[in-house]
């Protein structure tokens, strides 16, 4: 009974671990089907800061970044250059609250919040973010022209429930004037494929100069092969500037799912080992039982038992142990599903 109990426990553990591994695998597969809101293929990302000592004037910042953008765009194999204060999947955020002109419902602590992104005019095209309505930033949007802003569809639904976002004005930090919403774009999964954002507010880096920017260069070939060219372009403009945090967009996306992938591999490996051990244990118990019952089996055969009868006798014992282990394992899997519920995406813990 002790040996049988150990086999049943092994089987139950193996079934439970296999079930959790299945949940995580299905969850991971569902996650890979989520649209990130951008086209990540072929994007090389890196960061660049302009020191205050060398570039003290705010308007000078957008001029330098604009020249870098133009020079990078002229390089062979470059299909687009995006600049942003924060890029998608960088595991960072810049949350702001905004006042909306003519809306008394949003006051004080009740202001609608969104994530702020300072970007260049060609950011949306280079990143593959679709325009839903209105227009994007254009070259005519300069520091001395009326302020404009672009929002995503999530923030538009939250702050402008009546669907009248285009033409509305908001008070954004950094300038005294109100900014007019000129466009609504698609939502981007900035925090990761499994996390939602409260909405995104895009501001022009020409109208809101920013001292540190992140580049996303869309290349025709492998993104990392463009790194020497990017360093050469930056060095020709200012040898003291250094690009850092170099990575592809696919790498940034992968880093945010590393924890989920690690747990999947870990539980999957444990499940594989457990099912092998359970199979070996079940075999050992049945083999030992058959050895002990050889005299009994011999007598049964002498009295007329057929090979099929003896086989059923042995298989019935194995099936009983297996059934007990599976039933207990299903119960353990249902209870354990709640433990991994936080790692699941688009899958019920009782799937």
VENDA-V948725 format. One record per backbone hydrogen bond with DSSP energy under -0.5 kcal/mol. CO is the residue of the C=O (numbers start at 0). NH is the residue of the N-H. If there is no record, write none. Layout:
CO;NH
CO;NH
This chain:
0;4
1;5
2;6
3;7
4;8
5;9
6;10
7;11
8;12
9;13
10;14
11;15
12;16
13;17
14;18
15;19
16;20
17;21
18;22
19;23
20;24
21;25
22;26
23;27
24;28
25;29
26;30
27;31
28;32
29;32
30;33
35;188
37;39
39;42
41;43
41;218
42;248
43;216
44;246
45;214
46;243
47;212
48;50
50;54
56;60
57;60
57;61
58;62
59;63
60;64
61;65
62;66
63;67
64;68
65;69
66;70
67;71
68;72
69;73
71;74
74;77
76;219
79;217
81;215
82;119
83;213
86;89
93;115
95;113
97;111
98;100
98;170
99;102
101;103
102;105
104;106
106;109
107;110
111;97
113;95
114;200
116;118
116;202
117;84
118;204
119;122
121;125
122;126
123;127
123;128
126;38
127;129
129;131
129;185
132;183
137;140
139;141
141;144
146;179
147;203
148;181
148;182
149;201
150;184
151;155
152;156
153;157
154;158
155;159
159;162
164;167
167;180
168;100
169;171
169;178
170;98
171;174
176;171
178;169
179;148
179;181
180;166
181;134
182;150
183;131
183;132
184;152
187;189
188;191
189;88
191;194
198;114
199;151
200;116
201;149
202;118
203;207
210;49
212;47
213;83
214;45
215;81
215;217
216;43
216;218
217;78
217;79
221;224
222;225
223;226
225;229
226;230
227;231
228;232
229;233
230;234
231;235
232;236
233;237
237;240
243;46
246;44
247;251
248;252
249;253
250;254
251;255
252;256
253;256
254;257
256;260
257;261
258;262
259;263
260;264
261;265
262;266
263;267
264;268
265;269
266;270
267;271
268;272
269;273
270;274
271;275
272;276
273;277
274;278
275;279
276;280
277;281
278;282
279;283
280;284
281;285
282;286
283;287
284;288
285;289
286;290
287;291
288;292
290;293
292;296
293;297
294;298
295;299
296;300
297;301
298;302
299;304
300;303
305;309
306;310
307;311
308;312
309;313
310;314
311;315
312;316
313;317
314;318
315;319
316;320
317;321
318;322
319;323
320;324
321;325
322;326
323;327
324;328
325;329
326;330
327;331
328;332
329;333
330;334
331;335
332;336
333;337
334;337
335;338
335;339
337;340
339;342
340;343
347;350
